[in-house]
Amino acid sequence: MNDMNESPSIDIQMLQALEFFHYSSRFQNHLFFLALDSGVDLQELITDLRVLHAAKIKMVVICHDMEDLNGTINLLNARGFPFEYFSWNAKDNLSEMLIDGVKSAVQEDCIPVLGLNDNSTDLPFSQILDQFTFKLATSFTVDKVFFLSEIPGLIIDGEFISHLTTLEASKQQKMSRHVNIGEKRLSYFVQYNIENGFEIVLLEGKTGCLFEEIFTHRGKGTLLTNDYPNVIRKGVISDVMEISLLMKPYMQTGIILPVTEDEISKEVDAFFVYSVNNSIVAIAKLTDHGPAVELAKFCTLPRYQGKGRARELAEKMIQNVRDAGKEYIFALSVEPKMFVFFKSLGFYECDRNQLPESWLRNYDVSRPSKAFRLDNI
């Protein structure tokens, strides 16, 4: 048994680094707005901000103009942080001078920190923060707007929602349900997402949350997006790294057998990928065994699970096998959720001896997997 304090293997460390650099490259020179509610301490996020800045992600931070915020920023700057402090009264309209100042700071690779003074208004600070952030964001080319607070994200009827499209949000709003941020605020977010296109993220304002949300496949908070075109297609050689990264947690937990990037490269056209906004969110693979085909390597990003994408992908692949004139499809898994999934597609559980000999020759029969078949396709 491994020591609890033992470091991850070098292979796992390299995969984690690869995942980080993958997202660093994707978001390099993109602009993120970070809106901090009154319960979030800027200094709690310092390490996250340092990582974002090192990854060359541009940022604008908006927060409550607490006592001596300017002094705190000066102290942090003395320690090597590139912050530039701005103060704004919530009752005042946005000025070109403020907008130009913030743009200039961003261009100079600084991190503008805008302290909002709400002493002259009776509105809740979260409402002031929302309004100011969106008004300012419309003057910039922004990719994502993060709202950091004391809650982990969007919760509807006690269920945490990690990803929500504007269409799904509209459907939710027609139901009489409890929304932790309030239906009015959710409507406000949906409106700005539709009108301006930038993605909105609701996130807990604690150390590491920004890092997990931006630099890992699993994400952390709630992502609100437009209804991007969803595409199911065959894999191509440029997909290899993304396929490998998506499979990483499944391989680490033993849900699927390990496979290298070289092995993926050799059979990449056997993979089918589900792409949302040009990002691969689900994959699976077809392996030919003469009269039969194996449906394998099902992986979906956690944020996109439970949305029916794996089913769409499977149905597309089954149709592909049907068009090829094969006799049957089979699949195996050690994951109980996949047992239910395959049965929902019409598969029935079978003995592994009923599967093709070419498959049996290369399979570790000691693996505690269950087999499923779909005949007469």
C-alpha positions in Angstrom: 0.0 0.0 0.0 1.3 3.5 -0.9 2.2 5.9 1.9 -0.5 8.5 2.3 2.2 11.2 2.0 3.8 9.7 -1.1 3.9 12.0 -4.1 2.0 11.1 -7.2 4.0 9.1 -9.7 6.1 11.1 -12.2 3.7 10.0 -15.0 0.7 11.5 -13.2 2.7 14.6 -12.4 3.5 15.0 -16.1 -0.1 14.5 -17.1 -1.2 17.1 -14.6 1.4 19.5 -15.9 0.3 18.8 -19.5 -3.3 19.6 -18.5 -2.2 22.9 -16.9 -0.2 23.9 -20.0 -3.0 22.9 -22.3 -5.4 25.4 -20.6 -2.6 28.0 -20.2 -2.1 27.9 -23.9 -5.8 28.1 -24.6 -6.4 31.1 -22.5 -3.1 33.0 -23.0 -3.8 36.7 -23.6 -7.5 36.3 -23.0 -9.3 38.7 -20.7 -11.1 37.5 -17.6 -13.2 39.7 -15.2 -13.2 38.6 -11.6 -16.0 40.1 -9.5 -15.5 39.5 -5.7 -18.5 39.7 -3.4 -18.1 41.4 -0.1 -17.4 38.1 1.7 -14.4 37.3 -0.4 -10.9 38.4 0.6 -8.6 39.5 -2.2 -5.6 38.1 -0.3 -7.3 34.7 -0.2 -7.0 34.5 -4.0 -3.4 35.8 -4.3 -1.9 32.4 -5.3 -4.6 31.8 -7.9 -4.0 35.3 -9.3 -0.3 34.7 -9.4 -0.8 31.5 -11.4 -3.2 33.2 -13.8 -0.8 36.1 -14.4 2.2 33.7 -14.9 0.0 31.9 -17.5 -0.3 35.3 -19.3 -4.1 35.5 -18.7 -5.2 39.1 -18.5 -7.4 40.1 -15.6 -9.6 42.8 -14.2 -10.5 42.5 -10.5 -13.6 44.2 -9.1 -14.3 44.2 -5.3 -15.7 46.1 -2.4 -13.6 49.2 -1.6 -12.9 48.0 1.9 -11.0 50.1 4.4 -7.4 50.5 3.2 -7.8 48.4 0.0 -5.3 50.8 -1.6 -2.8 50.1 1.3 -3.2 46.4 0.9 -2.6 46.6 -2.9 0.5 48.7 -2.2 1.8 46.1 0.2 1.2 43.3 -2.3 2.9 45.3 -5.1 5.9 45.7 -2.8 6.0 41.9 -2.8 6.1 41.7 -6.6 2.4 41.8 -7.6 1.5 44.0 -10.6 -1.7 45.5 -9.2 -3.0 48.9 -10.1 -5.7 50.4 -7.8 -8.8 52.3 -9.0 -11.7 53.6 -6.8 -15.2 54.2 -8.0 -18.4 55.4 -6.4 -21.3 53.1 -7.1 -23.7 56.0 -7.7 -21.6 57.5 -10.5 -21.9 56.5 -14.1 -18.9 54.9 -15.8 -16.5 57.4 -17.3 -14.3 57.1 -20.3 -11.4 58.1 -18.0 -12.0 55.0 -15.8 -12.4 52.7 -18.8 -9.3 54.1 -20.5 -7.3 53.7 -17.3 -8.3 50.1 -16.9 -7.5 49.3 -20.5 -4.1 51.0 -20.2 -3.3 48.9 -17.1 -4.3 45.7 -18.8 -2.2 46.5 -21.9 0.8 47.2 -19.6 0.4 43.7 -18.1 -0.9 45.0 -14.8 -3.9 43.7 -12.9 -6.4 46.5 -12.3 -8.3 46.3 -9.0 -11.4 48.4 -8.9 -12.7 49.2 -5.4 -16.4 49.9 -5.5 -17.7 52.3 -2.8 -21.4 51.6 -2.0 -21.8 54.1 0.9 -24.2 56.3 -1.2 -26.7 53.5 -2.1 -29.0 51.2 -0.2 -28.8 48.4 -2.8 -27.2 45.1 -1.7 -23.5 45.0 -2.7 -23.9 41.9 -4.8 -26.5 43.8 -7.0 -24.1 46.8 -7.3 -21.3 44.4 -8.2 -23.3 42.6 -10.9 -24.4 45.9 -12.6 -21.0 47.5 -12.5 -19.2 44.4 -13.7 -21.4 43.9 -16.7 -21.4 47.5 -17.7 -17.7 47.7 -17.5 -17.3 44.3 -19.3 -19.3 45.5 -22.3 -16.5 48.0 -23.0 -13.9 45.2 -23.3 -13.4 42.1 -25.3 -14.0 39.7 -22.4 -14.0 35.9 -22.6 -15.2 35.0 -19.1 -16.7 36.9 -16.2 -16.3 35.2 -12.8 -18.5 36.0 -9.8 -16.8 34.8 -6.7 -18.7 34.6 -3.4 -19.2 32.4 -0.4 -21.3 29.9 -2.3 -19.8 27.1 -4.5 -22.0 27.9 -7.6 -25.6 27.5 -8.8 -27.8 25.3 -6.7 -31.4 24.5 -7.8 -33.7 22.6 -5.5 -30.7 21.4 -3.6 -28.8 20.1 -6.6 -25.5 21.7 -7.7 -25.5 22.6 -11.4 -22.0 22.6 -12.9 -23.0 23.6 -16.4 -26.0 25.4 -17.7 -26.9 26.7 -21.1 -29.1 29.8 -21.6 -31.7 27.5 -23.1 -31.6 25.2 -20.0 -31.7 28.2 -17.7 -34.8 29.5 -19.5 -36.5 26.2 -19.0 -35.6 26.2 -15.3 -37.1 29.6 -14.8 -40.5 28.5 -16.1 -40.6 26.0 -13.2 -41.5 26.9 -9.6 -38.1 25.9 -8.1 -35.7 27.3 -5.5 -32.6 29.0 -6.9 -29.9 29.8 -4.4 -28.9 33.0 -6.1 -32.5 34.0 -6.8 -34.4 33.7 -10.0 -34.1 37.4 -10.8 -30.3 37.3 -10.6 -30.2 34.2 -12.7 -32.3 35.9 -15.3 -30.0 38.9 -15.2 -27.0 36.6 -15.9 -28.8 34.8 -18.7 -29.7 38.2 -20.3 -26.1 39.4 -20.3 -24.8 36.1 -21.6 -27.1 36.1 -24.5 -26.5 39.8 -25.4 -22.7 39.9 -25.0 -21.6 36.3 -25.6 -19.0 36.1 -22.8 -19.2 33.1 -20.5 -20.3 33.5 -16.8 -18.8 31.5 -14.0 -20.2 31.3 -10.4 -17.5 30.2 -8.1 -16.5 30.0 -4.4 -14.0 32.6 -3.5 -11.5 30.3 -1.8 -7.8 29.5 -2.5 -7.5 27.0 -5.4 -11.1 27.4 -6.8 -10.0 29.7 -9.6 -7.2 27.4 -10.4 -9.4 24.3 -10.6 -12.0 26.0 -12.7 -9.6 27.4 -15.3 -6.8 24.9 -15.5 -8.4 21.5 -15.0 -10.8 19.3 -16.9 -13.0 18.8 -13.9 -13.8 22.5 -13.3 -15.1 23.8 -10.0 -18.0 26.2 -10.1 -21.0 26.7 -12.4 -20.4 27.7 -16.1 -23.2 29.5 -17.9 -22.8 29.5 -21.6 -24.7 30.2 -24.9 -26.1 27.2 -26.8 -23.0 26.4 -28.9 -23.3 24.1 -31.8 -22.7 20.5 -30.7 -20.7 18.4 -33.1 -20.1 14.6 -33.1 -17.3 13.6 -35.4 -14.5 11.1 -35.9 -11.2 11.8 -34.1 -8.3 13.4 -36.0 -4.6 13.5 -35.1 -4.8 17.0 -33.6 -7.3 15.6 -31.0 -4.8 13.2 -29.5 -3.6 15.3 -26.6 -7.1 16.4 -25.7 -8.4 12.8 -25.9 -5.5 11.7 -23.6 -6.2 14.4 -21.1 -9.9 13.6 -21.0 -9.1 9.9 -20.4 -6.6 10.6 -17.6 -8.9 10.5 -14.5 -10.7 7.4 -15.9 -7.4 5.6 -16.2 -6.2 6.7 -12.8 -9.2 5.2 -11.1 -9.2 2.0 -13.2 -12.5 2.6 -14.9 -10.8 2.2 -18.2 -7.6 0.4 -19.1 -4.5 2.6 -19.6 -3.6 3.8 -23.1 -0.7 5.9 -24.3 -0.8 8.9 -26.6 1.2 6.8 -29.2 -1.6 4.1 -29.0 -4.3 6.8 -29.4 -2.4 8.3 -32.4 -2.3 4.9 -34.2 -6.1 4.5 -33.8 -7.4 8.0 -33.6 -9.8 7.5 -36.4 -11.5 4.8 -34.4 -12.4 7.4 -31.8 -15.6 9.5 -31.9 -15.6 12.8 -30.2 -18.4 15.1 -28.9 -17.3 18.7 -29.3 -18.9 21.8 -27.7 -17.7 25.2 -28.9 -14.6 23.4 -30.4 -13.7 21.7 -27.1 -14.0 17.9 -26.8 -16.2 17.1 -23.8 -16.9 13.4 -24.5 -15.2 10.5 -26.3 -15.6 6.8 -27.1 -13.9 4.3 -29.4 -15.0 1.6 -31.8 -12.7 -1.5 -32.2 -13.4 -3.8 -35.1 -13.5 -7.6 -34.4 -14.7 -9.0 -37.7 -18.5 -9.6 -37.4 -18.6 -7.6 -34.2 -17.5 -4.2 -32.9 -16.5 -3.2 -29.4 -17.9 0.1 -28.0 -15.3 1.3 -25.5 -13.4 4.1 -23.8 -16.5 6.1 -22.8 -15.3 9.3 -21.1 -17.1 12.6 -20.4 -15.9 15.7 -18.7 -17.6 15.9 -15.2 -19.2 19.2 -16.0 -21.0 17.8 -19.1 -22.2 14.5 -17.5 -25.9 13.9 -17.1 -26.8 16.0 -20.1 -27.4 13.2 -22.6 -24.2 13.7 -24.6 -22.8 10.3 -23.9 -26.1 8.8 -25.2 -26.0 11.0 -28.3 -22.5 9.8 -28.9 -23.3 6.2 -28.4 -26.3 6.3 -30.7 -24.3 7.9 -33.5 -21.6 5.2 -33.1 -24.2 2.4 -33.1 -25.6 3.9 -36.3 -22.1 3.8 -37.8 -21.8 0.1 -36.9 -25.2 -0.6 -38.3 -24.3 1.1 -41.6 -21.1 -1.0 -41.7 -23.3 -4.2 -41.7 -21.9 -5.7 -38.5 -23.7 -8.5 -36.7 -23.5 -7.1 -33.2 -21.9 -4.6 -30.8 -20.5 -5.4 -27.4 -19.2 -3.4 -24.5 -17.6 -4.0 -21.1 -17.3 -1.9 -18.0 -16.4 -2.1 -14.3 -18.5 0.9 -13.6 -22.1 0.3 -12.3 -23.4 3.5 -13.9 -22.2 2.2 -17.3 -24.2 -1.1 -16.7 -27.4 1.0 -16.5 -26.3 3.1 -19.5 -25.7 0.2 -21.8 -29.0 -1.5 -20.9 -30.8 1.8 -21.6 -29.4 1.6 -25.1 -30.9 -1.9 -25.6 -27.8 -4.0 -24.7 -28.2 -7.1 -22.6 -25.7 -8.6 -20.1 -23.9 -11.6 -21.5 -21.1 -14.0 -20.6 -17.7 -12.8 -21.7 -17.2 -16.1 -23.5 -19.9 -14.9 -26.0 -17.5 -12.2 -27.2 -15.1 -12.5 -30.2 -12.1 -14.7 -29.9 -9.9 -11.9 -31.2 -11.0 -9.8 -28.2 -10.6 -12.6 -25.6 -7.0 -13.3 -26.7 -5.9 -9.8 -25.6 -8.1 -9.2 -22.5 -7.1 -9.7 -18.9 -10.0 -11.9 -17.8 -9.1 -11.3 -14.1 -10.5 -7.8 -14.6 -13.9 -7.7 -12.8 -15.9 -6.3 -15.8 -19.4 -7.1 -17.0 -20.1 -7.7 -20.7 -23.0 -6.4 -22.7 -24.2 -7.1 -26.3 -26.6 -5.5 -28.8 -27.7 -8.0 -31.5 -29.7 -7.6 -34.7 -28.6 -4.1 -35.2 
